Amino acid sequence: MSSHVLPCFRKLQTLDLSYIDCHIPRSFLKDCASSMTSLQSLTINLESFCSTEDVGTPLSGGPLMALSPITFNLLSKLLLSGPPHDIENTLTILHVPQLVVLSLGLISRDDENFTDISPVIQTFLALNGPYLKDGLWTLSLKFDFTLLNVKDYLDSFQIFTKLDTFEILASNAFFPTSDLASFLHENNVWSNLTVLHLSHHCLEVNQNRLANVLSIATLPLLADSFPNLLHLSITIDNPDQDAMKEIAADNLCKAHSLESLRFEYSLPCDWIYSTSTAVTFVSFLHRLFPKLKTVESFRHEEWVMMVQELLREAQTT
């Protein structure tokens, strides 16, 4: 894929390189920026990229500091996936002043012990932060590292103050409640957020971790932190039904305007799917989210349908 053919794609607005199974020189990004002047969306799987034709640090090393920034003047959507060092090297050389959507998918390698995302994006934030502070609306972060500190993950992106949509998707990991609560209590950010997706998939949550996984009691915490939230997708591992009953009976509980709630990977495995639990659950939801229109879950569809029907009845009485 040489640079002399790129002018043919000057009006191209979307470029998806995620399915290309070949080595692409990193200099190709520079060719894209100079030739595809209308490009608005760029998707790259960095596992297909190589740096054999580049001058600078190898792909598996540190940031490519020797390379000058590559500017995509109209790019509004950037989706990168690959090992952290590869993402770091790419972000280091990208200048995207019109970016609205940023998605980063961090893929682990067998020889990599990754615990901190900050170095991956420091140079990118230094180069783009002033432009994107009020411009970035959607941020998606995906990872499969079990040792990654979620609070550090969140702290790194506080500079984006106007986010509307934020999602974290974690594989082989879980969200410690203490990390999330600490971040929310220490930082008053993202008050404009309307869509929040906190989804993690851990094959087994042992009893030692049970007290520090997301529970039903997380919902009022998120409601207090994000007053404009309309759509929430979340993974709950701890039912904490005592907290649910307390909130359902709390007449002073502040109502929130959430409209849709989706439980990823279903509700906790030890959740009791009975009629009485559905009634208590609906009382909890109606007290906290009186404008809630939909409740969804991957599993136990009949029980969720019962909850949905009871919720409609509660809203009409």
Secondary structure, 3 states (H helix, E strand, C coil): CCHHHHHHHCCCCEEEECCCCCCEECHHHHHHHHHCCCCCEEEEEHHHEECCCCCCCCCCCCCCCCCCCEECCCCCEEEEEECHHHHHHHHHCEECCCCCEEEEEECCCCCCCCCCCHHHHHHHHHHHHHHHCCCCCEEEEEECCCCCCHHHHHHCCCCCCCCCEEEEEEECCCCEHHHHHHHHHHCCCCCCCCEEEEEEECCCCCCCCHHHECECCHHHHHHHHCCCCCEEEECCCECCHHHHHHHHCCCCCCCCCCCEEEECCCCCCCCCCCHHHHHHHHHHHHHHCCCCCEEEECCCHHHHHHHHHHHHHHHHC
